[in-house]
Amino acid sequence: MGLTITKTQGAKRSRAFTHNLADIPGGVCVAVEELTQTTIPEGTAVGKDENGLYHIIKVAEIATAAASDATTYTVKKGHNYKVGDFVMLKTNGKSYAISAIATNATDENADDITVGTSLGVAAAEGDVLIQAAKSGASGSDFKYKPVGLIGTGYDVAPNTFVNVITIGQVEGAKIPPLGAIAATLPLINVL
């Protein structure tokens, strides 16, 4: 019986992080029960709850501009939102629960997220719907306080451990949108 060596070459992948100066030692376990996607992309924002468990901070990029009185927001697919999640466009503003999610009638690569009451500000293409802590006409805030960005993409599985970068430099075009999250992570430089 002889030794057989097979050479394979995987697809080259461009990394989002150009510099990783500090991370959470040993990684963190993230809650995956609340996710709808099968992968967690590199550069996804992570937050910590009051019990010390880490969670993905759900975001969705606005695909089509919406007026300040809109209750339906067209977003790019790939988000982790479910009906009942609270969303906001900015902190200290309005946040309301998602009442429906449907594939956009004219663009199969977009979803229409509907909230019961308008978020009260115009949403430009590229703005970000961010997961909020609760529903309210003012004082919206993050459901989980952002602590860093995931350093490598992962498949979703029970007890998923991920590395979380707390100080580094990342190419913004290669990661999920951050919106207001970026301001809470001053040691992450987004190019």
HUVENTA-V902761 format. One record per residue. N is the residue number from 1. RES is the residue in one small letter. SS is DSSP state (h for helix, s for strand, l for the rest). NEAR is the number of other ideal C-beta (glycine too) atoms within 12 Angstrom. D_LAST is the distance of its C-alpha to the last C-alpha in whole Angstrom. Layout:
n=N res=RES ss=SS near=NEAR d_last=D_LAST
n=N res=RES ss=SS near=NEAR d_last=D_LAST
This chain:
n=1 res=m ss=l near=3 d_last=53
n=2 res=g ss=l near=4 d_last=51
n=3 res=l ss=l near=5 d_last=47
n=4 res=t ss=l near=6 d_last=45
n=5 res=i ss=l near=6 d_last=41
n=6 res=t ss=l near=6 d_last=39
n=7 res=k ss=l near=6 d_last=36
n=8 res=t ss=l near=6 d_last=33
n=9 res=q ss=l near=6 d_last=30
n=10 res=g ss=l near=6 d_last=27
n=11 res=a ss=l near=6 d_last=24
n=12 res=k ss=l near=6 d_last=21
n=13 res=r ss=l near=11 d_last=18
n=14 res=s ss=l near=14 d_last=15
n=15 res=r ss=l near=21 d_last=13
n=16 res=a ss=l near=30 d_last=10
n=17 res=f ss=s near=33 d_last=10
n=18 res=t ss=s near=22 d_last=10
n=19 res=h ss=s near=20 d_last=11
n=20 res=n ss=s near=27 d_last=14
n=21 res=l ss=s near=17 d_last=16
n=22 res=a ss=s near=21 d_last=18
n=23 res=d ss=s near=26 d_last=19
n=24 res=i ss=l near=25 d_last=22
n=25 res=p ss=l near=9 d_last=25
n=26 res=g ss=l near=10 d_last=27
n=27 res=g ss=l near=22 d_last=24
n=28 res=v ss=s near=33 d_last=25
n=29 res=c ss=s near=24 d_last=27
n=30 res=v ss=s near=36 d_last=26
n=31 res=a ss=s near=28 d_last=28
n=32 res=v ss=l near=25 d_last=29
n=33 res=e ss=l near=16 d_last=32
n=34 res=e ss=l near=24 d_last=30
n=35 res=l ss=l near=29 d_last=27
n=36 res=t ss=l near=23 d_last=28
n=37 res=q ss=l near=24 d_last=26
n=38 res=t ss=l near=15 d_last=27
n=39 res=t ss=s near=22 d_last=24
n=40 res=i ss=s near=39 d_last=21
n=41 res=p ss=l near=32 d_last=17
n=42 res=e ss=l near=30 d_last=15
n=43 res=g ss=l near=42 d_last=12
n=44 res=t ss=l near=43 d_last=15
n=45 res=a ss=s near=46 d_last=16
n=46 res=v ss=s near=47 d_last=19
n=47 res=g ss=s near=35 d_last=21
n=48 res=k ss=s near=26 d_last=25
n=49 res=d ss=l near=21 d_last=28
n=50 res=e ss=l near=11 d_last=31
n=51 res=n ss=l near=10 d_last=33
n=52 res=g ss=l near=15 d_last=30
n=53 res=l ss=l near=21 d_last=29
n=54 res=y ss=s near=33 d_last=25
n=55 res=h ss=s near=37 d_last=24
n=56 res=i ss=s near=46 d_last=22
n=57 res=i ss=l near=50 d_last=20
n=58 res=k ss=l near=42 d_last=21
n=59 res=v ss=s near=43 d_last=19
n=60 res=a ss=s near=39 d_last=20
n=61 res=e ss=s near=34 d_last=18
n=62 res=i ss=s near=33 d_last=20
n=63 res=a ss=l near=32 d_last=21
n=64 res=t ss=l near=27 d_last=24
n=65 res=a ss=l near=17 d_last=24
n=66 res=a ss=s near=28 d_last=27
n=67 res=a ss=l near=16 d_last=29
n=68 res=s ss=l near=17 d_last=29
n=69 res=d ss=l near=15 d_last=32
n=70 res=a ss=l near=28 d_last=31
n=71 res=t ss=l near=24 d_last=32
n=72 res=t ss=s near=31 d_last=31
n=73 res=y ss=s near=44 d_last=27
n=74 res=t ss=s near=31 d_last=26
n=75 res=v ss=s near=43 d_last=23
n=76 res=k ss=s near=29 d_last=21
n=77 res=k ss=l near=24 d_last=23
n=78 res=g ss=l near=25 d_last=22
n=79 res=h ss=l near=36 d_last=22
n=80 res=n ss=l near=37 d_last=24
n=81 res=y ss=l near=39 d_last=26
n=82 res=k ss=l near=23 d_last=30
n=83 res=v ss=l near=18 d_last=33
n=84 res=g ss=l near=19 d_last=33
n=85 res=d ss=l near=35 d_last=30
n=86 res=f ss=s near=32 d_last=29
n=87 res=v ss=s near=51 d_last=26
n=88 res=m ss=s near=44 d_last=24
n=89 res=l ss=l near=38 d_last=22
n=90 res=k ss=l near=27 d_last=21
n=91 res=t ss=l near=27 d_last=23
n=92 res=n ss=l near=18 d_last=26
n=93 res=g ss=l near=26 d_last=27
n=94 res=k ss=l near=31 d_last=29
n=95 res=s ss=s near=36 d_last=29
n=96 res=y ss=s near=31 d_last=31
n=97 res=a ss=s near=28 d_last=32
n=98 res=i ss=s near=36 d_last=31
n=99 res=s ss=s near=23 d_last=35
n=100 res=a ss=s near=20 d_last=34
n=101 res=i ss=s near=30 d_last=32
n=102 res=a ss=s near=21 d_last=33
n=103 res=t ss=s near=18 d_last=31
n=104 res=n ss=l near=21 d_last=31
n=105 res=a ss=l near=12 d_last=34
n=106 res=t ss=l near=11 d_last=32
n=107 res=d ss=l near=16 d_last=29
n=108 res=e ss=l near=13 d_last=29
n=109 res=n ss=l near=15 d_last=26
n=110 res=a ss=s near=26 d_last=26
n=111 res=d ss=s near=33 d_last=27
n=112 res=d ss=s near=32 d_last=29
n=113 res=i ss=s near=45 d_last=29
n=114 res=t ss=s near=27 d_last=32
n=115 res=v ss=s near=36 d_last=32
n=116 res=g ss=l near=21 d_last=36
n=117 res=t ss=l near=21 d_last=35
n=118 res=s ss=l near=25 d_last=32
n=119 res=l ss=l near=40 d_last=29
n=120 res=g ss=l near=25 d_last=30
n=121 res=v ss=l near=26 d_last=27
n=122 res=a ss=l near=20 d_last=25
n=123 res=a ss=s near=36 d_last=23
n=124 res=a ss=l near=19 d_last=21
n=125 res=e ss=l near=18 d_last=19
n=126 res=g ss=l near=20 d_last=16
n=127 res=d ss=l near=31 d_last=17
n=128 res=v ss=s near=36 d_last=17
n=129 res=l ss=s near=48 d_last=21
n=130 res=i ss=s near=46 d_last=20
n=131 res=q ss=s near=43 d_last=23
n=132 res=a ss=s near=37 d_last=26
n=133 res=a ss=l near=25 d_last=28
n=134 res=k ss=l near=20 d_last=31
n=135 res=s ss=l near=25 d_last=33
n=136 res=g ss=s near=22 d_last=33
n=137 res=a ss=l near=17 d_last=33
n=138 res=s ss=l near=18 d_last=31
n=139 res=g ss=l near=17 d_last=29
n=140 res=s ss=l near=29 d_last=27
n=141 res=d ss=l near=28 d_last=25
n=142 res=f ss=s near=36 d_last=23
n=143 res=k ss=l near=32 d_last=26
n=144 res=y ss=l near=32 d_last=24
n=145 res=k ss=s near=23 d_last=22
n=146 res=p ss=s near=36 d_last=19
n=147 res=v ss=s near=33 d_last=19
n=148 res=g ss=s near=40 d_last=16
n=149 res=l ss=s near=48 d_last=14
n=150 res=i ss=s near=42 d_last=16
n=151 res=g ss=l near=36 d_last=15
n=152 res=t ss=l near=26 d_last=17
n=153 res=g ss=l near=26 d_last=19
n=154 res=y ss=s near=29 d_last=23
n=155 res=d ss=s near=16 d_last=26
n=156 res=v ss=l near=24 d_last=27
n=157 res=a ss=l near=16 d_last=30
n=158 res=p ss=l near=12 d_last=32
n=159 res=n ss=l near=16 d_last=31
n=160 res=t ss=s near=29 d_last=28
n=161 res=f ss=s near=22 d_last=26
n=162 res=v ss=s near=37 d_last=23
n=163 res=n ss=l near=31 d_last=20
n=164 res=v ss=s near=40 d_last=18
n=165 res=i ss=s near=38 d_last=15
n=166 res=t ss=s near=29 d_last=16
n=167 res=i ss=s near=22 d_last=14
n=168 res=g ss=s near=31 d_last=11
n=169 res=q ss=s near=25 d_last=7
n=170 res=v ss=s near=36 d_last=6
n=171 res=e ss=l near=20 d_last=5
n=172 res=g ss=h near=24 d_last=6
n=173 res=a ss=h near=15 d_last=8
n=174 res=k ss=h near=22 d_last=10
n=175 res=i ss=l near=38 d_last=11
n=176 res=p ss=l near=39 d_last=13
n=177 res=p ss=l near=32 d_last=12
n=178 res=l ss=l near=32 d_last=12
n=179 res=g ss=h near=36 d_last=14
n=180 res=a ss=h near=30 d_last=15
n=181 res=i ss=h near=39 d_last=15
n=182 res=a ss=h near=26 d_last=11
n=183 res=a ss=h near=18 d_last=14
n=184 res=t ss=h near=25 d_last=16
n=185 res=l ss=l near=32 d_last=14
n=186 res=p ss=l near=14 d_last=13
n=187 res=l ss=l near=23 d_last=12
n=188 res=i ss=s near=38 d_last=10
n=189 res=n ss=s near=21 d_last=6
n=190 res=v ss=s near=29 d_last=4
n=191 res=l ss=l near=17 d_last=0
